[in-house]
Amino acid sequence: MRFIMQTAVNMAVFLACALIFPNGFILENMTVAAVAALVLTILNRLLKPVLKVLALPLLIVSLGTFSLIINAALLELTAYFVPGFAFESFWWAFLVAVLMTVANLVFMNQTRIEMRRQ
């Protein structure tokens, strides 16, 4: 369930960023956004823990801020794998990574879902 929600949040951020930043962030259509969100979620699950362990000294010195650089690098790697999904420069990827981090903090920080009958 968390994988699907993570993919949905990533897709929503991609669509919002495509509307907000039409010059720096290139997204062809919604299908490309869905594929890019899926690829990014898979990369986050497989590659991100390895990168965090390798960059542990930098993460400690920067008090965790270096994770934004790791997120931007994963976004650039996603852009490499998905045609129709690109950034004008690394700084555009960094900006999208910051917005994605904020969105994930807001929407993915829910530890449980409560359902109550009325």
C-alpha positions as CSV (number, residue, x, y, z in Angstrom):
1,M,0.0,0.0,0.0
2,R,2.8,2.4,0.9
3,F,4.5,1.7,-2.5
4,I,1.3,2.7,-4.4
5,M,0.8,5.8,-2.3
6,Q,4.4,6.8,-2.8
7,T,4.0,6.5,-6.5
8,A,0.8,8.5,-6.5
9,V,2.5,11.3,-4.5
10,N,5.4,11.3,-6.9
11,M,3.1,11.5,-9.9
12,A,1.2,14.4,-8.3
13,V,4.4,16.3,-7.6
14,F,5.6,15.7,-11.2
15,L,2.3,17.0,-12.7
16,A,2.3,20.1,-10.4
17,C,5.9,20.9,-11.2
18,A,5.2,20.6,-14.9
19,L,2.5,23.2,-14.5
20,I,4.5,25.5,-12.2
21,F,7.9,25.3,-14.0
22,P,7.2,24.8,-17.7
23,N,10.7,26.0,-18.7
24,G,12.9,24.0,-16.5
25,F,11.0,20.7,-16.1
26,I,10.0,18.8,-19.2
27,L,7.1,16.3,-18.9
28,E,5.4,15.2,-22.1
29,N,2.1,13.8,-20.8
30,M,0.4,12.0,-17.8
31,T,1.6,8.6,-19.0
32,V,5.2,9.7,-18.8
33,A,4.5,11.1,-15.3
34,A,3.1,7.8,-14.2
35,V,6.1,5.8,-15.6
36,A,8.6,8.3,-14.1
37,A,6.8,8.1,-10.7
38,L,7.0,4.3,-10.8
39,V,10.7,4.3,-11.8
40,L,11.5,6.9,-9.2
41,T,9.7,4.9,-6.5
42,I,11.6,1.7,-7.5
43,L,14.9,3.6,-7.5
44,N,14.1,5.0,-4.1
45,R,13.4,1.5,-2.7
46,L,16.5,-0.1,-4.3
47,L,19.2,2.5,-4.7
48,K,18.6,5.2,-2.1
49,P,19.5,3.1,1.0
50,V,22.8,2.2,-0.6
51,L,23.5,5.8,-1.5
52,K,22.7,6.9,2.0
53,V,25.1,4.4,3.5
54,L,27.9,5.5,1.1
55,A,27.2,9.2,1.8
56,L,26.8,8.7,5.6
57,P,29.8,11.0,6.5
58,L,28.4,13.8,4.3
59,L,24.9,13.3,5.7
60,I,26.2,13.6,9.2
61,V,28.3,16.7,8.5
62,S,25.4,18.4,6.6
63,L,22.9,17.3,9.2
64,G,20.9,15.4,6.6
65,T,20.7,18.1,4.0
66,F,22.8,16.1,1.6
67,S,19.8,13.8,1.2
68,L,18.4,16.5,-1.1
69,I,21.4,16.1,-3.4
70,I,20.8,12.3,-3.4
71,N,17.1,12.9,-4.3
72,A,18.1,15.2,-7.1
73,A,20.5,12.6,-8.4
74,L,17.8,10.0,-8.4
75,L,15.5,12.3,-10.3
76,E,18.3,12.8,-12.9
77,L,18.7,9.1,-13.1
78,T,14.9,8.7,-13.6
79,A,15.1,11.3,-16.4
80,Y,17.9,9.2,-18.0
81,F,15.7,6.1,-18.0
82,V,12.3,7.7,-18.9
83,P,12.0,9.4,-22.3
84,G,9.8,12.5,-22.2
85,F,10.9,13.3,-18.6
86,A,13.8,15.7,-18.3
87,F,15.3,18.7,-16.5
88,E,17.1,21.7,-18.0
89,S,19.8,21.5,-15.4
90,F,20.7,19.8,-12.1
91,W,19.3,22.8,-10.2
92,W,15.8,22.2,-11.6
93,A,16.1,18.6,-10.4
94,F,17.2,20.0,-7.0
95,L,14.2,22.3,-6.9
96,V,11.8,19.4,-7.7
97,A,13.6,17.3,-5.1
98,V,12.9,19.9,-2.5
99,L,9.2,20.1,-3.4
100,M,9.0,16.3,-3.5
101,T,10.6,16.1,0.0
102,V,8.0,18.6,1.3
103,A,5.1,16.7,-0.3
104,N,6.4,13.4,1.1
105,L,6.6,14.9,4.5
106,V,3.1,16.1,4.3
107,F,1.4,13.1,2.7
108,M,3.6,10.1,3.6
109,N,4.2,10.8,7.2
110,Q,1.0,9.0,8.2
111,T,2.0,5.9,10.1
112,R,-1.5,4.4,10.2
113,I,-4.9,4.9,8.7
114,E,-7.9,4.9,11.0
115,M,-11.3,4.0,9.8
116,R,-14.3,4.7,12.1
117,R,-17.8,3.7,11.7
118,Q,-20.5,6.2,12.2
